[in-house]
Amino acid sequence: MKPNITHNEEEQTFYASTQGYESELAYSRPSDTVIDFTHTFVDENLRGQGVGEALAVAGLQYARDQQLRIKTSCAFMQAYVQRHPEYQSMQA
C-alpha cells in the first residue's frame, strides 16, 4: 500500500501515513537556498515496504520544486542520494 505523504512546513517535516502508522522525514532550513534533511523515522511495522523511499522522493521533489540545494545530515538521506545520481547535482 502506497503511503499518504503530507508536508507540514511549519514543523519542517514530511509525514507518511499508512496502515495506521506514521513515519517522518524532518528537515531544517539553514539558509533561504538550502534544505538539510536531518532525520528519517520509519515505524518498525512499515520498514522494508518503501516508506522511507517515498519520504525521500517527496522531500527531494519539494527541494527541486523550490530550487533548493540539499544537505543530508541524515544517514538514510545521504545514502539515498548517493544511490540516486539524479539528485547529486542538487547537493550544497
N, C-alpha and C positions, 0 to 999 in steps of 0.2 A: 504494500500500500504506500503510495506516494505521500510524504508528509505535507501538511499545510504550513507554508512558511509565511511568517509575518515579520515586519520590521518596525521596531519602536525606536525612532530617532532620539527621543528624549532620554531613554535608557541606554542608548547606543548598543542595541542588541537585536540580533535576528533570532526568532524563535521558530522551532519546528514542533508541531503538534501532530501526533498520530497515535492511534490505539489507546488514547487516554494518557499518554506520556508526553513530557515536554523536554526538548533539548534546546541548546542555545549556542550562538556564536557572538561573543562580546567583542567590542572594539573601542578604540579611543580615537580622537582627532587631535594629534599633536600639533597640527597646523591646518590652515584652510585648504591646503592642497594634498594632504596626506591622511590616510586612514591606516591605523595599526590594529590588526586583528590580534587580540590579546589572549583570548581564552575560548576553547570549544568544550562543551559538555554534551555528551550523548547518554541518555538514560541507559542503564545496563540492559534493560528489556528491549532496546532498539538497536543495540550495537550489531554491526555486521549486516545491516539492512539498507545501507546507503544514505542514512540520515545525515551523517557528518558531511558527506559529499554534497548533498542537497543544500546544506547550510553554506558550505564553501562556495558553491556556484552562485547562490543568492547574494552573498557578501561581495564576491568578486564582480558580479554583474552590476551591483549597485556602484561599486568603485569605478567601473568602466563608464557607466552612465553619467556619473558625476565628474568624470575626468580627473580622478584622484590617483595619486601614486600610492602604492601599498607597502606596508611593513608587515612582517609576520613574526611578532613576538611569541605567538602560539606555535608550539612544535607541530601540531597537526596541520595548521595552515601552511607553515613553512614547507613541510613535506609535500603537501598537496600542490603547492605552486611549483616545487621542484619537479614533480611528476607531470606537470601540465605546462609545456613550453609556451602555450598561447597567453599565459599570464605573466611570464617572466619579464617581459619588457615594461610591465607596469610597476616594477619594484622601485622604491625610492632609494 
